[in-house]
Amino acid sequence: MGSFSIWHWLIVLVIVALIFGTKKLRNIGEDLGGAVKGFKKGMAEAGADGAKQPEAVTNSERVMDSDTIDVEAKEKKDV
C-alpha cells in the first residue's frame, strides 16, 4: 500500500514526457551523463597523481586573513 506499482511510475513518466518533451529530457540526460563522466575522470586523475589527502588542521596551524577574527566561545555560568 505504501509503495507505487509499475503502472504508477509509467503514468508519471508519460506525464513528465508530455510536460517537458522527449528532446529536453534527452538533453538533460546527456548533460548529467557528461557531468558524471567528468567527475569520475577527475577523481581518477587525482588518484593517479598520488595527490596527498588533506590532513586535519589544528587551531594553531590555521592561517588567518587580515579580515578574520579568531575567538573562542565559552559557556556563560550563572552566578
C-alpha positions in Angstrom: 0.0 0.0 0.0 2.9 2.4 0.7 4.9 1.7 -2.4 4.0 2.5 -6.0 3.4 -0.1 -8.6 5.0 -0.1 -12.1 1.8 1.4 -13.5 2.1 4.4 -11.2 5.7 5.0 -12.4 4.7 4.6 -16.1 1.9 7.2 -15.7 4.3 9.6 -14.0 6.9 9.0 -16.8 4.2 9.8 -19.5 3.1 12.9 -17.7 6.7 14.2 -17.4 7.4 13.4 -21.1 4.3 15.3 -22.1 5.3 18.3 -19.9 8.9 18.6 -20.8 9.1 16.8 -24.1 11.5 14.0 -25.0 14.1 16.2 -26.6 14.6 18.3 -23.5 14.7 15.1 -21.3 17.3 13.6 -23.6 19.4 16.8 -23.4 19.2 16.7 -19.6 20.2 13.1 -19.6 23.2 13.8 -21.8 24.3 16.7 -19.6 24.0 14.7 -16.5 26.0 11.8 -18.0 28.7 14.1 -19.2 29.0 15.6 -15.7 29.3 12.2 -14.1 32.0 11.2 -16.6 33.9 14.4 -15.9 33.7 13.8 -12.2 34.9 10.2 -12.5 37.8 11.3 -14.8 38.8 14.0 -12.3 38.8 11.6 -9.4 40.8 9.0 -11.4 43.4 11.7 -12.3 43.6 12.9 -8.7 44.2 9.4 -7.5 46.8 8.7 -10.3 48.8 11.8 -9.5 49.5 10.4 -6.0 47.9 13.5 -4.5 48.2 13.7 -0.8 44.9 13.7 1.1 44.5 16.9 3.2 45.2 16.3 6.9 43.2 17.7 9.7 44.2 21.3 10.6 44.5 22.3 14.2 43.8 25.7 15.6 47.5 26.5 15.9 48.1 25.7 12.2 45.3 27.9 10.8 46.4 30.8 8.6 44.3 33.9 9.4 43.4 36.6 6.9 43.5 40.2 7.9 39.7 40.2 7.9 39.4 37.1 10.1 38.8 37.3 13.8 39.6 34.2 15.8 37.7 33.8 19.1 36.8 31.1 21.5 33.3 30.9 22.8 32.8 29.9 26.4 29.6 28.9 28.1 28.1 31.5 30.4 27.7 30.4 34.0 25.1 31.8 36.2 26.4 33.2 39.4 
